[in-house]
Amino acid sequence: MRTVIRIMKFLLAAIIVIALGALGGWYFFLKGESAATRSIDAARGLGVNIPSVQNPTGSTYTNTGGPFTPLGSATSAAQTQAERAGLLLRLANLLTLGRWGAGTFNIGAGITELLPFGGGGGNATTTIPVSLPPQLWRVSPTPSAGIGFVGGTPTLYFAERSTGNILSADPLTGTVTRVTNTLFPKTYEALFARDGGALLRGISETGSITTFTGMASTSAASATSSVATLMGTTFPTGIASIAVHPTLRSVLYIVSDGTSSVGVRASWGDAERKKIFTSRLNNWKIHWLADGRLILAQYAADSVAGHAYEIKNGVFIPVVGDMPGLMILPRTQSSAMLYSTSQGGAVRLFAQVSPTATPVELPIRTIAEKCVWLPGAGLVAYCAVPREIPTRTYVNDRFQGAAPTSDTWWRVDVSAGTVEQLPTPNDQPLDVFSPLVSDGGTHVAFLNARDMSIWVLRISE
Amino acid sequence: MTSAMRVLPIAVALCAIVGALPALAQQGIPGIDSSVVLRMEPKYATPATKVRVYLQSTVIDVSLASTTWRVNDKVTAQGFGVNSIEFTTGSLGTQSVITAEIETDLAQARARIEVAPAEVDLLWESDAFTPPFYRGRSIPSAGTSVRMQAMPRFKDTNGKDIPLSNLIFTWRRNGAPLLSISGPGKSGATIPAPYLYGTDTIEVEVATSDYTLAAHAIARIASIEPRLMLYKDHPLFGTMYFEALGARTTVPDEELSFVAVPYFADAASANDRSLIYDWSVNGSPVAVNPMRPSMITIDAAHSTGIASIELGLTHITNFFLKKSGVWIVSFASVLESVDPFRGTEDPFRPVE
């Protein structure tokens, strides 16, 4: 009997041990599975707050492009240090207000860094501390709809292609801040007035081009955030081509009724409309210069003759014409002009200092739309020059996104007739698109046509 | 009978044919002056360009005559056998008067021509389809139309622009006049594009009613084949027109939409009802969304991760439009997780 009882006790003990073991195993199994599930959820973004309240930029700028990190040597020292510091060090640093632990203390970055999904208080004026950006700075890796220098400073506004949100980048400090949080999904084109007014263009459900102009308004923003709302006016659909005056807050656009097109000048709110010209054609590119001159150039195509005209009192006055694949770059306060031609695979760039002067062919092979005039007294331009023209129909292919190039920057002194290549410390292929120069002539901003990322090149030392 | 008397009947007869020209009467042989004419090359003078004026006569051997050339009453050339001069035209609104006085043993004659430069540009574009925000020229293909605009610059001698309504436009296609679109003030025209691979020579002549001012422009317009391109239609960024898909492309996604764009096709939009899209993926036909037939969405989950997208494009009525394209797209996220021992027969699942 006692033997049986002993055996029962052993069995009971064994069952208990086995049960405990099984429970332990089950516990660790569930723990592992939970961790895996959590990691998957985290990867999917489950529970993540709206990005716009995490940092000054938020939105897809952060989601798809990751946090702002200048390339090369300009990687943020503070950021790197914060990443290297351990949790305890950072916690100690926080509790002792920076006296112990990590070497520096940033109350804004320090607290939010410890929170599981970032801080809760969005503030557009918060900046990510970084050092001076490199000479060639990638402002945003995500596709952009357009860029523009504002306020007569090197401050660059840009609109996200995905949201239409407007962000501001300061090439002097390397900071990127959010300006607006008004949603304009799938913005295809953005233009900016010098005072910060934004013009956003998209495609409606019916396939028509939509146009909206607005200004960032902080009145509708919350008290805890200075992120603004973009308030403005929706223009009629179907505007084929539009331009913003560089200094005035005015637009000039071309609308067509199928048989003819009309050029209309209007205020930012599409008021005070005034007919400027009429044409039977629709394919016009508008060059509206700061000095008020209005120049229209036919859209370019390889080996197809193009013409450009200045519009004065509704009259078309020829500027340059009957050139194959013509693209022009007029200069404000001057009659100088760069223009390019494309025929049979040969792309040529010309400079003309005055209407009566003989055009001079420049020894670089690029299109005029890859150039910008430098402000100032001299006739100096900066041009992005493809290392190789990839196709025989480069202009057509470029417009169709089928001829990406890898460009280098050149300084062109038209007065002296010299060209000089700039050292550009970047290995990433850049297909320069829509370049702009800051008012002070210190920075050139452009989109990379390969992915519509935004770049700024510092051209002054 | 003197030699002068032998020439006289011929000269008189030629004068009757050629018609009267401003001339100085020739002593002794009335009417012989009208047998002398001045011809300009090029036919249409433009501002500040060199033109050459030739002296021609059906009666007098001008190579043996002494000729005195004047431009605006100033002698510019003189001598035997000088049967042409070259001079540079003035600006718009100016007029140059060129006279030639010839003298032979038998006769004297004088001819006069007024040269007033004028200009006209001939601009054109097509109504063929290009997608929104396309910044290039629309080029014609068979079945589309070509919009043309003549941009004349005509000034009278007072320097005033001559209005379009006072100008006569004569359009020609491959030399044949297009009467229905020609006439006073008709500076614009729309004509059918050339046939497939064809090239048309379009000319426009603009002139005042008295033909004192005239200009001419010419354009050679070729029809091309429409071009079929494929782009990603990203859920965030929309159609990525800036990045056309090459023959082989790798995308990081597992599911993605693609949009075909028929550049320069005879259509109002990519989803024009007259266009017929014939999609297939890895050889299997795919039904299209009738509202957006230019788009296809591919779910590469549970597949090999490589899709061969084939597209044929035709037109309901325009039988010249027939394009096709093949794009091989690798879905990287699927390729990374694919079981190497699994068969390759897994079909793609186009999302409808």
Interface residues (C-beta under 8 A of the other chain):
Chain A: T60 T64 P143 R161 S162 P185 K186 Y188 E189 R201 G202 I203 G207 I209 S260 S279 R280 L281 N282 N283 K285 Q298 Y299 A300 A301 V304 A305 G306 H307 Y309 V315 F316 P318 G321 D322 V395 N396 F399 Q400 G401 A402 P404 F433 A449 R450 D451 M452
Chain B: E119 D121 L123 W124 E125 P132 F133 Y134 R135 G136 R137 S138 I139 R147 M148 Q149 M151 R153 D161 S187 G188 A219 R227 M229 Y231 L236 F237 G238 T239 M240 Y241 F242 E243 A244 V261 Y263 S269 A270 N271
